[in-house]
Amino acid sequence: MEKQSEQLRDISSRYEHDKKVWVAAVKELSHRITVLKPDHSQLSLQAHHCANSVPDLNNMVSVVQALGGEHTGVLQMTSTKQTRNFDRMVNHG
């Protein structure tokens, strides 16, 4: 009977120890969740902002490409005019 009583105390002691460990783990996890919630909200907001800016970025790229094409055309015209002017100068000079 005393052996059973000792086993029961041992089991009870292990149960109380494990219970304390689990309570501490749950408290720590709850604390971490509380700390991470604002970070998650901030990151989510930044991600949505970035996603919303993609169409604007695409529009800007298109505009820059169009301006680049116009610039190339102007450079070609200028180069052609300079070549003509040079030829005229050489031929008449």
C-alpha positions in Angstrom: 0.0 0.0 0.0 2.8 2.4 0.8 4.5 1.6 -2.5 1.2 2.5 -4.3 1.0 5.7 -2.3 4.6 6.6 -3.2 3.9 5.9 -6.9 0.8 8.1 -6.7 2.8 11.0 -5.1 5.4 10.5 -7.9 2.8 10.6 -10.6 1.1 13.6 -9.0 4.4 15.4 -8.7 5.2 14.8 -12.4 1.7 15.9 -13.3 2.1 19.2 -11.4 5.5 19.7 -12.9 4.2 19.1 -16.5 1.2 21.3 -15.8 3.5 24.2 -14.8 5.6 23.7 -17.9 2.6 23.7 -20.1 1.1 26.8 -18.4 4.4 28.6 -18.9 4.6 27.5 -22.6 1.1 28.7 -23.2 1.8 32.0 -21.6 5.0 32.5 -23.6 3.2 31.6 -26.8 0.4 34.0 -26.0 2.9 36.7 -25.3 4.7 36.1 -28.6 1.4 36.2 -30.5 0.5 39.5 -28.9 3.9 40.9 -29.8 3.8 39.6 -33.4 0.2 40.9 -34.2 1.3 44.5 -34.7 4.3 43.5 -36.7 2.1 41.3 -38.9 -0.4 44.2 -39.4 2.4 46.6 -40.3 3.9 44.1 -42.8 0.5 43.4 -44.3 -0.1 47.1 -44.8 3.2 47.6 -46.4 2.6 44.6 -48.7 -0.7 46.0 -49.8 0.9 49.4 -50.4 3.6 47.8 -52.6 1.0 45.7 -54.5 -1.1 48.8 -55.1 1.9 50.7 -56.4 2.7 48.1 -59.1 0.2 49.5 -61.6 1.7 53.0 -61.1 5.2 51.5 -61.6 4.0 49.8 -64.8 2.6 53.1 -66.1 5.9 54.9 -65.3 7.9 52.3 -67.1 5.7 52.6 -70.1 6.0 56.4 -70.1 9.8 56.2 -69.8 10.0 53.7 -72.6 7.8 55.9 -74.8 10.0 58.9 -74.0 13.1 56.9 -74.7 11.7 56.0 -78.1 10.9 59.6 -78.8 14.4 60.6 -77.7 15.9 58.0 -80.0 13.9 59.4 -82.9 15.0 63.0 -82.2 18.6 61.8 -82.0 18.3 60.1 -85.3 16.8 63.2 -86.9 19.5 65.4 -85.4 22.2 63.1 -86.6 20.8 63.0 -90.1 20.5 66.8 -90.2 24.1 67.2 -89.0 25.3 64.7 -91.6 23.5 66.7 -94.3 24.9 70.0 -93.0 28.4 68.5 -92.9 28.0 67.1 -96.5 26.9 70.5 -97.7 29.7 72.2 -96.0 32.3 69.8 -97.4 30.8 69.9 -100.9 30.4 73.7 -101.1 33.5 74.5 -99.1 
